[in-house]
């Protein structure tokens, strides 16, 4: 606005130029907004895909948790069975002790029959 405006026609021309400049800027902004909307649409599609993947992974994790729970229960059952087997094995005697006991019983039977 360095030039002096001398007439209304000059002012009208100046205003018209400014409107053209503003119109060009608005057009460029509209194009930018359009590109941004396209990018946002692409991002929304990607987010939807990621949501589906997360849902799928969540289902898989639930299945894995159930499997782990079953394995843990199986492990507990095996431990309990091993404890039971160990207890039963402790109650048994080895072959040498059995032979000694057998000989003692035979001797006791001979003594009791001898009387």
MARLUM-233670 format. One record per residue (C-alpha): residue number from 1; x, y, z. Coordinates in Angstrom, 1 decimal. Layout:
N
num:NUM&u:X&v:Y&w:Z;
...
This chain:
115
num:1&u:0.0&v:0.0&w:0.0;
num:2&u:2.9&v:2.3&w:-0.7;
num:3&u:1.0&v:3.8&w:-3.6;
num:4&u:-1.5&v:6.5&w:-2.9;
num:5&u:-5.0&v:5.7&w:-3.8;
num:6&u:-6.3&v:8.6&w:-5.8;
num:7&u:-9.7&v:7.4&w:-7.0;
num:8&u:-12.3&v:5.0&w:-6.1;
num:9&u:-11.5&v:3.0&w:-9.3;
num:10&u:-7.9&v:2.6&w:-8.0;
num:11&u:-9.3&v:1.4&w:-4.7;
num:12&u:-11.6&v:-1.0&w:-6.4;
num:13&u:-8.7&v:-2.4&w:-8.5;
num:14&u:-6.6&v:-2.8&w:-5.3;
num:15&u:-9.5&v:-4.5&w:-3.5;
num:16&u:-10.1&v:-6.8&w:-6.4;
num:17&u:-6.4&v:-7.8&w:-6.5;
num:18&u:-6.4&v:-8.4&w:-2.8;
num:19&u:-9.5&v:-10.6&w:-3.2;
num:20&u:-7.7&v:-12.5&w:-6.0;
num:21&u:-4.7&v:-13.0&w:-3.7;
num:22&u:-7.0&v:-14.1&w:-0.9;
num:23&u:-8.9&v:-16.4&w:-3.3;
num:24&u:-5.6&v:-18.0&w:-4.5;
num:25&u:-4.6&v:-18.5&w:-0.9;
num:26&u:-7.9&v:-20.1&w:-0.1;
num:27&u:-7.6&v:-22.4&w:-3.1;
num:28&u:-4.1&v:-23.5&w:-2.0;
num:29&u:-5.4&v:-24.1&w:1.5;
num:30&u:-8.3&v:-26.1&w:0.2;
num:31&u:-5.9&v:-28.3&w:-1.8;
num:32&u:-3.8&v:-28.7&w:1.4;
num:33&u:-6.8&v:-29.6&w:3.4;
num:34&u:-7.8&v:-32.1&w:0.7;
num:35&u:-4.4&v:-33.8&w:0.9;
num:36&u:-4.6&v:-33.8&w:4.7;
num:37&u:-8.1&v:-35.4&w:4.5;
num:38&u:-6.7&v:-38.1&w:2.2;
num:39&u:-3.8&v:-38.7&w:4.5;
num:40&u:-6.2&v:-38.9&w:7.5;
num:41&u:-8.4&v:-41.3&w:5.6;
num:42&u:-5.3&v:-43.5&w:4.9;
num:43&u:-4.4&v:-43.3&w:8.6;
num:44&u:-7.9&v:-44.2&w:9.6;
num:45&u:-7.7&v:-47.3&w:7.4;
num:46&u:-4.4&v:-48.3&w:8.9;
num:47&u:-5.7&v:-47.8&w:12.4;
num:48&u:-8.7&v:-50.0&w:11.5;
num:49&u:-6.3&v:-52.7&w:10.3;
num:50&u:-4.2&v:-52.4&w:13.5;
num:51&u:-7.4&v:-52.6&w:15.6;
num:52&u:-8.3&v:-55.9&w:13.8;
num:53&u:-4.8&v:-57.2&w:14.4;
num:54&u:-4.9&v:-56.2&w:18.1;
num:55&u:-8.3&v:-58.0&w:18.4;
num:56&u:-6.8&v:-61.1&w:16.8;
num:57&u:-3.8&v:-61.0&w:19.0;
num:58&u:-6.0&v:-60.5&w:22.0;
num:59&u:-7.9&v:-63.7&w:21.1;
num:60&u:-4.6&v:-65.6&w:20.6;
num:61&u:-3.3&v:-64.3&w:23.9;
num:62&u:-6.5&v:-65.5&w:25.6;
num:63&u:-6.1&v:-69.0&w:24.1;
num:64&u:-2.4&v:-69.1&w:25.1;
num:65&u:-3.4&v:-68.1&w:28.7;
num:66&u:-5.9&v:-70.9&w:28.8;
num:67&u:-3.2&v:-73.3&w:27.5;
num:68&u:-0.8&v:-72.1&w:30.2;
num:69&u:-3.4&v:-72.6&w:32.8;
num:70&u:-4.0&v:-76.1&w:31.7;
num:71&u:-0.2&v:-76.8&w:31.6;
num:72&u:0.2&v:-75.4&w:35.1;
num:73&u:-2.6&v:-77.6&w:36.4;
num:74&u:-1.0&v:-80.6&w:34.7;
num:75&u:2.3&v:-79.7&w:36.3;
num:76&u:0.6&v:-79.5&w:39.7;
num:77&u:-1.1&v:-82.9&w:39.1;
num:78&u:2.3&v:-84.4&w:38.0;
num:79&u:4.0&v:-83.0&w:41.1;
num:80&u:1.3&v:-84.5&w:43.4;
num:81&u:1.6&v:-87.9&w:41.7;
num:82&u:5.3&v:-87.8&w:42.1;
num:83&u:5.0&v:-87.1&w:45.8;
num:84&u:2.6&v:-90.0&w:46.1;
num:85&u:5.0&v:-92.3&w:44.2;
num:86&u:7.9&v:-91.2&w:46.4;
num:87&u:5.9&v:-91.9&w:49.5;
num:88&u:4.9&v:-95.3&w:48.3;
num:89&u:8.5&v:-96.1&w:47.3;
num:90&u:9.7&v:-95.1&w:50.8;
num:91&u:7.3&v:-97.6&w:52.3;
num:92&u:8.8&v:-100.4&w:50.2;
num:93&u:12.0&v:-102.2&w:51.1;
num:94&u:14.8&v:-103.2&w:48.8;
num:95&u:15.6&v:-106.8&w:47.9;
num:96&u:18.4&v:-107.2&w:50.4;
num:97&u:16.2&v:-106.2&w:53.3;
num:98&u:13.5&v:-108.4&w:52.0;
num:99&u:15.8&v:-111.4&w:51.9;
num:100&u:16.9&v:-110.7&w:55.5;
num:101&u:13.3&v:-110.5&w:56.6;
num:102&u:12.5&v:-113.7&w:54.8;
num:103&u:15.4&v:-115.6&w:56.5;
num:104&u:14.3&v:-114.2&w:59.9;
num:105&u:10.7&v:-115.4&w:59.3;
num:106&u:12.0&v:-118.8&w:58.2;
num:107&u:14.1&v:-119.0&w:61.4;
num:108&u:11.2&v:-117.9&w:63.5;
num:109&u:8.9&v:-120.5&w:61.9;
num:110&u:11.5&v:-123.2&w:62.5;
num:111&u:11.8&v:-122.2&w:66.1;
num:112&u:8.0&v:-122.1&w:66.6;
num:113&u:7.6&v:-125.5&w:64.9;
num:114&u:10.4&v:-127.0&w:66.9;
num:115&u:8.7&v:-126.3&w:70.2;
